[in-house]
């Protein structure tokens, strides 16, 4: 059962045995199929930090049709670009943060500048950022979206997920809401389903950076069995079709063995940095003991202009 598996992998004493966790670094083709032949040969017009599509490794779980796994399609530059985006830009207004309700930031302050300004307040505030919402802002109490709580989606985030959707064959996808979760090493994400959107036929994109997570996905109820998978920095999960409304969660964060945000690669030289080295040093310090997850979804049905 999902809840039993969640409890098992969450355990610290004793530590769980990870032998049954699906590892796409060493794919077991009894459990996954190669999805690459189904990719469309799209060309990205924007510098989004992605490798050429022909170099991607993409899988689909045999037991969960519609659950697609893209194994880190980002360059080293791309890893840094998105990590800094999530930390420096996406933690500012007009995006909504969990910190807003606690009035810990003054009107002229922002999380990034305070946390990396070597102040006592910054050291205390740094681990308290847990989520940010974009587009249609998710209401954590009512689990509903509203036209009165909506801001513009970040352009680069929309471009990235639109390109991923086009490449996978989801022609009508439009990014209309997003949540970024900021995980510390002891964080978990309880089992849940994403069912607040009017359009639950559209795919959901989940993009990870930083430390490794155990991702757990089950069935339509918490009584169903669950599969566990490693999600490493740069990995993308796409929940589409029959996988879209399944229970899923993150019972554990593990220290990563590799750091794909490390040395800039030779083929990254043609990508122009939009950040300075000082920004990366700050972000690298954060990501060395944290995980970031961008979760992007469509809210409305094709042709629908609002929730009203």
Buried (B, 14 or more C-beta within 10 A) or exposed (E): BBBEBBEBBBEEEEEBEEEEBBEBEEBEEEBBBEBEEEBEEBEBEEBBBBBEBEEBBBBBBEEBEBBBBBBBBBBBBBBBBBBBBBBBBBBEEEBBBBBEEEEBBEEEEBBBBBBBEEEEEBEEBBBBBBBBBBBBBBEEEEEEBEEEEBBEBBEBBBBBBBBBBBBBEBEEBBBBBBBBBBBBBEBBBEBEBBEBBBBBBBBBBBBBBBBBBBBBBBBEEBEBEBBBBBBBBBBBBBBBBEBBBBBBBBBBBBEBEEBBBEEBEEEBEEBEBBBEEEBBEBBBEBBEBBBBBBBBBBBBEEEEEEBE
